[in-house]
């Protein structure tokens, strides 16, 4: 199973001329942190959406069987483009397993955890759930996951990269199968760097200089988009010597190292003026991707899941060779990336556990993971696939594979899952100028210690 990726180079580079930021983005920068008022059409769309949500929440669970076939519901958290590969794979599985029917429901990643927890309480949870790294242990602790038979999965488990196996093995028991791993790398627009006479930055000094030189507000172009999310802050935090927790689990963010990392980002934004002047309180990820895809921003940090999205944008659609991906820059304390693992779990009380396990093993099998890697630029969770020359030599995937191997060991304290949102809120306040970095970190430390 294979698919041609990217586009053949055209005779001349695509040179989109982006309009001013306040016209190019879906909404103008808004003072005071408030969203722009909805138009009458927007209000109608919102009302319809709320009606649909209300209707959906009142639905009863689907029957467990249909026509004698086990009926499985799979909650999928892949992005829209990533999910395009699923229908033929589902058909392949059901052709091989005619006693099973699979219904796929796409769940937005950032809504998935709460939707799953609420669904388990209401008795309308799925039979298979695609689960982020830190959610697994939390769900196991809450009694929301079916234990799987390690004997049945021994061949699958033996082929997993160590971190992926660690994620689904808790208290010596197996609770799922990893499907992919991911991390962050530096994306850049090759045409912009060539125009400025720059090489891709390899350390944070050259990164800052490049961001400054690539910025030209007159063209509506900026060097770097700053995503104020804890996951995207982590490379800076660790590169400047910071960490989340001490060895005994005490929060360790109110430090000089964290302040240096934050100050580096503030300097990019306020001193170099290399960051777009947009409100970072909401929709930052969408704005980041839109601005990079359109050629309004020259560099971003992102993961392999976003490669296809970037290539579909006007800056790269006809010139995939203009998209550059390299390892993250080196900082005073080294180079670091956060590492994610996406796993498939069977929720507690699944009506057809044996059928669900068959489906999980299929989606996490070597051929399917290879297909997902080659089409969606995903990083497989299976060790054996890393020797595939097509994957190792892919210009977009290779930097991620190298980044995973060269990165520092991640601060994998389980409380990270609870910390990310609190740290993201803190970063938004700091980067929007609401509070000083030192005071914000002290507030975070105090509120964290006050938690029950």
SEVEX-243076 format. One line per 4 residues: for each residue y, z, x negated of C-alpha. Coordinates in pm, 1 decimal. Layout:
N
Y Z X ~ ...
//
This chain:
452
0.0 0.0 0.0 ~ 323.1 -108.5 -158.9 ~ 670.1 -220.8 -74.9 ~ 943.5 -394.0 -272.7
1233.8 -156.1 -327.3 ~ 1597.8 -222.3 -400.3 ~ 1764.7 -561.4 -406.3 ~ 1773.1 -845.1 -652.1
2094.7 -856.4 -857.9 ~ 2354.8 -1098.1 -727.9 ~ 2563.7 -1326.6 -943.4 ~ 2873.0 -1105.9 -930.7
2912.4 -730.4 -883.1 ~ 3003.3 -600.1 -542.5 ~ 3356.5 -464.3 -567.8 ~ 3443.9 -298.8 -238.4
3808.5 -200.2 -215.1 ~ 3798.6 135.4 -37.6 ~ 4088.5 223.7 189.5 ~ 4272.3 554.2 173.0
4063.8 866.6 226.4 ~ 4223.0 961.0 556.0 ~ 4126.2 623.0 702.9 ~ 3790.6 570.0 534.1
3619.6 893.0 632.6 ~ 3490.0 965.4 982.4 ~ 3763.7 1224.6 1021.2 ~ 4083.2 1303.2 834.2
4118.5 1617.6 621.5 ~ 4215.5 1894.1 862.8 ~ 4448.0 2178.1 769.7 ~ 4346.6 2533.8 844.0
3974.8 2461.4 852.7 ~ 3966.2 2351.8 1215.9 ~ 3785.5 2042.8 1330.6 ~ 3990.3 1766.8 1486.5
3981.3 1776.3 1869.3 ~ 3716.9 1564.1 2038.0 ~ 3820.7 1253.9 2226.1 ~ 3721.9 1220.2 2595.1
3432.3 999.5 2482.7 ~ 3333.2 1262.7 2228.6 ~ 3342.2 1533.5 2495.8 ~ 3120.5 1321.1 2720.0
2874.5 1267.1 2433.5 ~ 2871.5 1640.5 2363.2 ~ 2805.2 1720.0 2729.5 ~ 2517.9 1472.7 2739.0
2374.9 1616.5 2417.4 ~ 2389.3 1970.0 2555.2 ~ 2217.4 1854.7 2872.9 ~ 1940.8 1693.8 2668.8
1901.2 2009.0 2458.8 ~ 1884.1 2225.2 2769.9 ~ 1621.9 1997.1 2921.5 ~ 1421.0 1991.2 2600.2
1424.3 2370.1 2567.9 ~ 1280.4 2409.0 2916.2 ~ 980.5 2184.0 2854.8 ~ 635.1 2335.8 2858.7
388.2 2282.3 2576.3 ~ 203.7 1949.9 2588.0 ~ -165.8 1957.6 2682.2 ~ -401.6 2016.6 2389.5
-618.7 1716.5 2469.2 ~ -564.6 1376.4 2624.6 ~ -850.8 1148.1 2720.9 ~ -1090.8 1363.1 2520.8
-880.6 1330.0 2203.3 ~ -726.9 1624.0 2019.5 ~ -352.3 1589.3 2065.9 ~ -150.4 1703.7 1763.4
225.8 1744.5 1744.4 ~ 378.6 1704.2 1398.3 ~ 731.3 1829.6 1333.9 ~ 862.1 1608.6 1055.2
1171.7 1705.3 853.1 ~ 1204.9 1383.7 650.7 ~ 1529.5 1190.3 672.0 ~ 1563.7 884.7 894.4
1493.5 626.4 623.7 ~ 1213.7 837.5 474.7 ~ 1046.9 857.8 815.9 ~ 1021.3 480.5 853.6
702.0 484.5 648.1 ~ 522.5 723.3 885.6 ~ 418.3 498.8 1180.9 ~ 179.2 278.1 977.4
38.6 587.6 805.2 ~ -17.5 761.6 1139.1 ~ -191.8 449.7 1268.4 ~ -412.5 440.9 960.0
-508.3 804.9 1017.6 ~ -582.5 766.7 1389.0 ~ -784.0 449.3 1321.6 ~ -995.6 655.6 1082.2
-1000.8 950.7 1324.9 ~ -1020.5 806.8 1678.4 ~ -1078.3 1155.2 1820.5 ~ -723.9 1259.0 1722.6
-385.1 1158.5 1862.0 ~ -69.5 1241.8 1662.7 ~ 277.1 1272.5 1813.6 ~ 560.5 1288.1 1559.4
883.4 1469.8 1640.6 ~ 1166.8 1430.6 1391.0 ~ 1345.7 1761.9 1334.2 ~ 1669.8 1772.7 1130.5
1597.6 1960.0 809.0 ~ 1880.6 2211.1 842.8 ~ 1774.1 2298.5 1197.7 ~ 1400.8 2307.2 1131.2
1352.0 2668.1 1030.1 ~ 1528.0 2822.7 1329.7 ~ 1368.2 2570.1 1566.9 ~ 1023.5 2660.9 1434.9
1081.0 3035.8 1460.8 ~ 1216.7 3001.0 1814.1 ~ 931.8 2767.9 1908.0 ~ 672.7 3017.5 1787.2
830.6 3289.3 2000.9 ~ 842.3 3060.9 2305.4 ~ 492.3 2920.0 2259.6 ~ 610.0 2560.4 2209.2
558.4 2526.6 1834.2 ~ 393.4 2220.6 1675.7 ~ 41.4 2187.3 1538.7 ~ 167.5 2077.1 1195.9
504.2 2159.9 1042.0 ~ 667.8 2018.9 728.7 ~ 796.6 2329.9 559.2 ~ 1045.2 2395.6 277.8
949.1 2593.3 -30.8 ~ 1093.7 2934.0 51.6 ~ 1004.6 2924.6 419.3 ~ 630.5 2940.4 354.3
618.0 3299.6 227.2 ~ 857.6 3417.1 498.1 ~ 643.7 3257.9 769.4 ~ 324.0 3399.9 619.4
477.6 3747.5 607.7 ~ 578.4 3710.1 974.5 ~ 223.9 3608.0 1071.9 ~ 325.2 3257.0 1179.8
82.1 3051.7 967.1 ~ -291.2 2984.0 983.5 ~ -484.5 3058.5 665.2 ~ -670.2 2754.4 529.1
-1014.9 2737.9 369.7 ~ -971.6 2704.2 -10.6 ~ -1327.7 2578.2 -44.6 ~ -1254.4 2284.0 183.4
-933.2 2208.9 -6.7 ~ -1056.1 2275.1 -361.6 ~ -1016.8 1914.4 -483.0 ~ -667.1 1893.3 -334.5
-559.9 2227.7 -481.8 ~ -692.2 2147.1 -830.0 ~ -470.5 1836.4 -846.4 ~ -143.7 2013.9 -759.3
139.2 2073.2 -1004.1 ~ 145.3 2449.8 -1077.2 ~ 466.1 2530.7 -888.4 ~ 347.5 2346.1 -577.1
17.9 2534.0 -575.9 ~ 202.2 2861.8 -626.2 ~ 416.4 2797.7 -317.8 ~ 119.0 2772.9 -80.2
-96.3 3040.3 -247.4 ~ 12.7 3386.6 -137.1 ~ -188.3 3704.9 -190.1 ~ -476.0 3490.9 -315.2
-496.5 3294.8 10.4 ~ -405.7 2932.2 86.8 ~ -154.1 2863.2 363.1 ~ -78.6 2492.0 341.7
-79.3 2177.7 128.2 ~ 226.2 2055.3 -66.3 ~ 328.9 1696.5 -6.3 ~ 614.3 1653.4 -254.0
839.3 1827.7 -503.1 ~ 1205.6 1756.2 -559.8 ~ 1502.5 1849.2 -774.8 ~ 1856.4 1732.8 -847.9
1983.7 1465.3 -1087.2 ~ 2318.6 1298.5 -1157.9 ~ 2390.5 981.9 -956.6 ~ 2668.3 754.5 -1082.2
2824.0 419.1 -1009.0 ~ 2762.4 202.1 -1316.5 ~ 3044.3 -36.6 -1228.3 ~ 3296.9 248.3 -1221.6
3187.2 384.5 -1559.2 ~ 3187.8 38.3 -1716.9 ~ 3536.1 -28.5 -1583.2 ~ 3656.9 298.4 -1740.5
3475.3 231.3 -2069.4 ~ 3256.4 540.6 -2027.4 ~ 2896.7 628.0 -2102.5 ~ 2704.6 848.8 -1856.0
2789.5 1213.5 -1934.7 ~ 2519.1 1421.8 -2099.7 ~ 2697.9 1758.5 -2114.9 ~ 2954.8 1934.0 -1899.5
3244.3 1864.8 -2136.9 ~ 3189.1 1488.9 -2115.6 ~ 3117.9 1525.3 -1743.0 ~ 3458.4 1685.4 -1684.7
3633.2 1422.0 -1895.6 ~ 3453.5 1141.6 -1711.4 ~ 3539.4 1286.5 -1370.1 ~ 3905.2 1295.2 -1471.9
3908.8 939.3 -1609.4 ~ 3723.7 796.5 -1311.1 ~ 3975.4 938.3 -1064.8 ~ 4241.6 703.3 -929.4
4396.5 832.5 -604.0 ~ 4589.8 506.3 -570.7 ~ 4257.7 327.6 -521.5 ~ 4121.2 607.6 -305.2
3865.3 682.3 -578.2 ~ 3759.1 1018.7 -718.2 ~ 3532.5 1112.7 -1006.7 ~ 3306.3 1367.7 -839.4
3227.3 1503.9 -494.3 ~ 3185.7 1878.6 -490.7 ~ 2924.3 1988.5 -237.2 ~ 2984.7 2363.0 -175.8
2620.5 2446.6 -115.0 ~ 2421.3 2705.1 -310.2 ~ 2147.6 2450.7 -390.0 ~ 2404.4 2216.0 -547.2
2579.6 2504.5 -723.3 ~ 2260.3 2621.9 -892.0 ~ 2267.7 2366.1 -1179.8 ~ 2615.6 2489.4 -1276.2
2526.1 2856.9 -1231.7 ~ 2222.4 2844.1 -1459.8 ~ 2380.2 2601.9 -1709.4 ~ 2656.2 2857.6 -1770.1
2405.3 3139.4 -1816.4 ~ 2403.2 3287.3 -1466.2 ~ 2112.9 3380.1 -1242.4 ~ 2050.8 3510.6 -892.1
1849.9 3827.8 -947.3 ~ 1746.1 4065.2 -1222.0 ~ 1377.7 4100.8 -1299.1 ~ 1346.8 4388.5 -1053.0
1511.6 4197.9 -767.1 ~ 1871.3 4326.1 -788.2 ~ 2139.1 4069.2 -702.8 ~ 2304.6 3951.8 -1025.0
2583.5 3715.4 -919.2 ~ 2894.8 3924.0 -979.7 ~ 2900.1 3838.0 -1351.1 ~ 3116.1 3657.8 -1606.5
2859.4 3376.4 -1622.9 ~ 2888.4 3308.4 -1249.2 ~ 3267.4 3317.2 -1276.0 ~ 3256.9 3058.7 -1557.1
3045.5 2825.7 -1343.9 ~ 3281.3 2862.3 -1047.5 ~ 3587.4 2815.6 -1267.1 ~ 3441.5 2491.6 -1400.8
3423.5 2357.4 -1044.9 ~ 3770.2 2487.0 -959.3 ~ 3908.0 2311.8 -1267.8 ~ 3752.2 1983.8 -1152.6
3914.6 2029.6 -813.7 ~ 4252.9 2181.8 -896.2 ~ 4331.4 2098.3 -1259.5 ~ 4172.2 1755.8 -1298.5
4224.7 1658.9 -932.0 ~ 3892.3 1475.7 -966.4 ~ 3752.6 1591.6 -630.4 ~ 3852.5 1426.1 -299.9
4113.0 1628.1 -105.0 ~ 3892.0 1693.9 196.3 ~ 3806.7 2009.3 384.2 ~ 3478.8 2135.8 239.4
3398.4 2376.2 522.2 ~ 3172.2 2142.8 715.8 ~ 2991.8 1809.2 691.9 ~ 3023.7 1820.8 312.9
2684.5 1663.5 247.0 ~ 2747.5 1374.2 485.9 ~ 3092.5 1317.8 336.2 ~ 2947.1 1325.7 -13.8
2689.4 1058.9 65.4 ~ 2930.0 840.5 260.1 ~ 3193.7 849.9 -12.6 ~ 2943.4 771.4 -288.6
2771.7 492.1 -94.4 ~ 3107.4 332.4 -15.6 ~ 3230.1 342.1 -375.8 ~ 3501.8 602.0 -317.8
3334.1 858.5 -543.6 ~ 3184.6 777.2 -883.4 ~ 2942.2 1067.5 -941.4 ~ 2741.8 1312.9 -730.6
2443.9 1542.9 -770.9 ~ 2156.5 1470.5 -534.5 ~ 1780.9 1452.3 -496.5 ~ 1526.1 1169.4 -479.9
1526.6 1175.2 -98.9 ~ 1877.1 1022.7 -106.4 ~ 1803.7 717.7 -324.5 ~ 1724.9 486.3 -33.2
2031.2 611.6 153.8 ~ 2253.4 538.9 -146.1 ~ 2105.6 191.7 -195.4 ~ 2179.7 104.6 167.9
2553.1 167.8 119.2 ~ 2810.8 -108.0 60.4 ~ 2859.7 -15.6 -306.9 ~ 2491.4 -78.8 -387.5
2340.6 -277.6 -100.6 ~ 2360.4 -611.1 -280.1 ~ 2350.9 -467.0 -633.0 ~ 2087.1 -196.0 -666.0
2124.1 -225.4 -1043.9 ~ 2468.0 -61.8 -1015.4 ~ 2315.7 270.4 -907.7 ~ 2259.9 494.0 -1208.1
2045.8 809.4 -1207.4 ~ 2013.8 1036.9 -1510.5 ~ 1920.4 1394.4 -1590.3 ~ 2177.4 1662.1 -1518.3
2433.9 1739.8 -1789.0 ~ 2365.1 2006.0 -2049.5 ~ 2556.9 2332.9 -2022.8 ~ 2614.9 2620.0 -2267.1
2285.2 2776.1 -2154.4 ~ 2089.0 2452.5 -2120.4 ~ 2003.8 2209.7 -1843.1 ~ 1876.5 2335.0 -1508.8
1780.6 2208.2 -1166.7 ~ 1667.5 2384.4 -851.8 ~ 1316.6 2280.1 -752.1 ~ 1202.5 2222.8 -397.0
852.8 2183.7 -256.0 ~ 780.8 2033.1 84.6 ~ 447.8 2149.0 228.8 ~ 252.0 2097.6 548.7
138.0 2411.3 730.1 ~ -64.4 2483.0 1043.2 ~ 119.5 2729.8 1269.9 ~ -65.6 3035.2 1397.2
-255.0 2968.2 1718.6 ~ -288.0 2592.4 1662.3 ~ -509.2 2453.3 1938.7 ~ -694.1 2209.8 1711.5
-692.3 2362.8 1365.0 ~ -974.9 2147.7 1227.3 ~ -800.7 1828.5 1340.4 ~ -468.1 1954.3 1203.3
-624.9 2023.1 863.5 ~ -771.7 1671.8 860.0 ~ -424.9 1530.6 923.4 ~ -265.7 1748.7 654.9
-525.2 1642.0 398.9 ~ -458.1 1278.1 485.2 ~ -78.3 1304.4 449.0 ~ -119.9 1497.1 122.1
-391.3 1268.4 -15.6 ~ -341.0 1081.5 -340.6 ~ -305.7 733.0 -181.5 ~ -53.0 853.1 76.5
152.5 1053.2 -173.9 ~ 157.2 745.2 -398.2 ~ 282.8 535.1 -107.0 ~ 552.9 786.7 -18.6
661.9 800.9 -382.3 ~ 684.3 424.7 -421.7 ~ 861.9 358.9 -93.0 ~ 1075.5 672.3 -53.8
1123.4 756.1 -423.1 ~ 959.5 1093.7 -363.6 ~ 812.4 1302.2 -643.2 ~ 443.3 1364.0 -571.7
294.0 1712.5 -570.3 ~ -25.6 1582.0 -733.4 ~ -54.3 1596.4 -1113.1 ~ -274.0 1287.8 -1131.6
2.2 1065.0 -992.9 ~ 241.4 1146.7 -1276.8 ~ 35.9 920.8 -1503.2 ~ 99.5 620.1 -1276.3
308.2 380.1 -1492.6 ~ 485.4 240.4 -1186.4 ~ 618.5 585.8 -1101.4 ~ 688.0 706.3 -1455.0
880.6 390.4 -1544.2 ~ 1076.7 355.8 -1221.7 ~ 1447.3 368.4 -1320.8 ~ 1531.9 592.5 -1026.7
1230.9 827.6 -1035.3 ~ 1192.3 868.0 -1410.2 ~ 1505.5 1087.1 -1450.4 ~ 1374.6 1325.9 -1184.9
1035.6 1350.2 -1353.3 ~ 1205.2 1421.1 -1686.7 ~ 1439.9 1668.9 -1520.7 ~ 1149.0 1864.5 -1375.9
982.1 1882.3 -1715.7 ~ 1296.9 1972.0 -1910.3 ~ 1455.0 2213.5 -1664.7 ~ 1463.7 2587.8 -1712.8
1225.4 2804.0 -1514.6 ~ 1379.2 2855.2 -1173.2 ~ 1478.8 3200.7 -1054.7 ~ 1202.7 3203.0 -796.4
1264.0 3543.2 -642.6 ~ 1160.4 3517.7 -280.7 ~ 1495.0 3650.8 -159.1 ~ 1653.5 3319.8 -265.0
1580.5 3184.1 82.1 ~ 1795.8 3457.8 234.0 ~ 2063.6 3432.2 -34.9 ~ 2136.5 3059.5 -12.2
2335.2 3074.2 311.7 ~ 2536.2 3379.5 204.4 ~ 2618.1 3215.9 -129.3 ~ 2708.8 2887.9 40.9
2953.2 3071.8 268.6 ~ 3101.4 3243.8 -37.0 ~ 3142.5 2914.8 -224.7 ~ 3317.8 2753.9 71.2
3569.3 3039.2 83.8 ~ 3634.3 3015.8 -289.7 ~ 3659.9 2637.9 -315.8 ~ 3887.7 2616.7 -13.1
4121.0 2870.8 -173.6 ~ 4065.8 3147.1 82.4 ~ 3975.9 3416.9 -171.6 ~ 3958.3 3468.0 -547.7
3618.8 3410.8 -712.2 ~ 3596.2 3767.9 -841.1 ~ 3676.8 3923.4 -503.1 ~ 3439.6 3687.9 -321.6
3149.7 3775.6 -552.9 ~ 3220.8 4146.6 -511.4 ~ 3217.9 4101.5 -133.0 ~ 2886.8 3915.3 -154.0
2737.9 4186.1 -374.4 ~ 2850.1 4462.8 -138.6 ~ 2726.4 4291.0 177.3 ~ 2393.2 4210.2 12.7
2337.5 4570.8 -95.8 ~ 2427.5 4690.6 254.3 ~ 2149.3 4482.8 410.0 ~ 1872.5 4689.8 572.7
//
